[in-house]
């Protein structure tokens, strides 16, 4: 796999407020393309954080640490698939 250096670094958006997360994204501009969205900010802002990153043409690694009954995880992944995420954990 041949990644662009700007895509090989993943910056974690471990913030409780979306304004803080997006301020960092806007500060880094095109120097960083890939961001990790964790459980806390995802639960607080759901698809808003994802859509704001996609609007800025960013790649997303969504880390929800899904660990449940296999059918439940499959159902959750089906729902998450509509967000065009690059990675999910």
C-alpha positions as a Markdown table, in Angstrom:
| # | Residue | x | y | z |
|---|---|---|---|---|
| 1 | Unk | 0.0 | 0.0 | 0.0 |
| 2 | Unk | 1.4 | 3.3 | -1.1 |
| 3 | Unk | 0.1 | 6.2 | 1.1 |
| 4 | Unk | 0.6 | 9.9 | 0.6 |
| 5 | Unk | 2.6 | 11.2 | 3.6 |
| 6 | Unk | -0.4 | 13.5 | 4.5 |
| 7 | Unk | -2.6 | 10.4 | 4.7 |
| 8 | Unk | -0.3 | 8.2 | 6.8 |
| 9 | Unk | -0.7 | 10.4 | 9.9 |
| 10 | Unk | -4.0 | 10.1 | 11.7 |
| 11 | Unk | -4.8 | 12.9 | 14.1 |
| 12 | Unk | -7.1 | 12.0 | 17.0 |
| 13 | Unk | -10.0 | 14.4 | 17.7 |
| 14 | Unk | -10.4 | 13.5 | 21.4 |
| 15 | Unk | -12.4 | 16.6 | 22.3 |
| 16 | Unk | -15.7 | 16.9 | 24.1 |
| 17 | Unk | -16.8 | 19.9 | 22.0 |
| 18 | Unk | -17.1 | 19.9 | 18.2 |
| 19 | Unk | -16.0 | 23.5 | 17.9 |
| 20 | Unk | -12.6 | 22.5 | 19.5 |
| 21 | Unk | -12.2 | 19.5 | 17.1 |
| 22 | Unk | -13.1 | 21.5 | 14.0 |
| 23 | Unk | -10.8 | 24.3 | 15.1 |
| 24 | Unk | -7.9 | 21.9 | 15.0 |
| 25 | Unk | -8.9 | 20.5 | 11.7 |
| 26 | Unk | -9.2 | 24.0 | 10.2 |
| 27 | Unk | -5.8 | 25.0 | 11.8 |
| 28 | Unk | -4.1 | 22.0 | 10.1 |
| 29 | Unk | -5.8 | 22.7 | 6.8 |
| 30 | Unk | -4.4 | 20.4 | 4.0 |
| 31 | Unk | -1.4 | 19.3 | 6.0 |
| 32 | Unk | -3.4 | 16.5 | 7.5 |
| 33 | Unk | -6.1 | 14.4 | 5.7 |
| 34 | Unk | -6.9 | 11.7 | 8.2 |
| 35 | Unk | -8.7 | 12.1 | 11.5 |
| 36 | Unk | -9.7 | 9.7 | 14.3 |
| 37 | Unk | -13.2 | 10.2 | 15.7 |
| 38 | Unk | -13.7 | 8.5 | 19.1 |
| 39 | Unk | -16.7 | 7.4 | 21.0 |
| 40 | Unk | -17.2 | 10.5 | 23.2 |
| 41 | Unk | -17.5 | 13.1 | 20.4 |
| 42 | Unk | -19.4 | 10.7 | 18.1 |
| 43 | Unk | -22.0 | 10.0 | 20.8 |
| 44 | Unk | -22.4 | 13.7 | 21.5 |
| 45 | Unk | -22.5 | 14.9 | 17.8 |
| 46 | Unk | -23.2 | 11.7 | 15.8 |
| 47 | Unk | -23.2 | 12.4 | 12.1 |
| 48 | Unk | -22.6 | 16.1 | 12.5 |
| 49 | Unk | -18.9 | 15.5 | 13.3 |
| 50 | Unk | -18.6 | 13.1 | 10.4 |
| 51 | Unk | -20.4 | 15.4 | 7.9 |
| 52 | Unk | -18.2 | 18.4 | 9.0 |
| 53 | Unk | -15.1 | 16.3 | 8.3 |
| 54 | Unk | -16.3 | 15.1 | 5.0 |
| 55 | Unk | -17.3 | 18.7 | 4.0 |
| 56 | Unk | -13.6 | 19.5 | 4.6 |
| 57 | Unk | -12.6 | 16.6 | 2.4 |
| 58 | Unk | -11.1 | 14.6 | 5.3 |
| 59 | Unk | -10.7 | 10.9 | 5.8 |
| 60 | Unk | -12.2 | 9.4 | 8.9 |
| 61 | Unk | -11.2 | 6.6 | 11.2 |
| 62 | Unk | -14.2 | 6.0 | 13.5 |
| 63 | Unk | -13.2 | 4.2 | 16.7 |
| 64 | Unk | -16.3 | 3.0 | 18.6 |
| 65 | Unk | -14.7 | -0.2 | 19.9 |
| 66 | Unk | -17.7 | -2.3 | 18.8 |
| 67 | Unk | -17.6 | -5.5 | 20.8 |
| 68 | Unk | -21.0 | -7.2 | 21.1 |
| 69 | Unk | -23.1 | -10.1 | 19.8 |
| 70 | Unk | -22.0 | -10.6 | 16.2 |
| 71 | Unk | -25.4 | -9.8 | 14.7 |
| 72 | Unk | -25.5 | -6.6 | 16.7 |
| 73 | Unk | -22.1 | -5.6 | 15.4 |
| 74 | Unk | -23.2 | -6.4 | 11.8 |
| 75 | Unk | -26.3 | -4.3 | 12.2 |
| 76 | Unk | -24.2 | -1.4 | 13.6 |
| 77 | Unk | -21.8 | -1.7 | 10.7 |
| 78 | Unk | -24.7 | -1.6 | 8.2 |
| 79 | Unk | -25.8 | 1.7 | 9.7 |
| 80 | Unk | -22.3 | 3.1 | 9.8 |
| 81 | Unk | -21.6 | 2.1 | 6.2 |
| 82 | Unk | -23.8 | 5.0 | 4.9 |
| 83 | Unk | -21.2 | 7.5 | 6.2 |
| 84 | Unk | -18.4 | 6.6 | 3.7 |
| 85 | Unk | -15.8 | 6.0 | 6.4 |
| 86 | Unk | -12.3 | 4.9 | 5.6 |
| 87 | Unk | -11.9 | 2.8 | 8.7 |
| 88 | Unk | -14.1 | 1.7 | 11.7 |
| 89 | Unk | -13.0 | 0.0 | 14.9 |
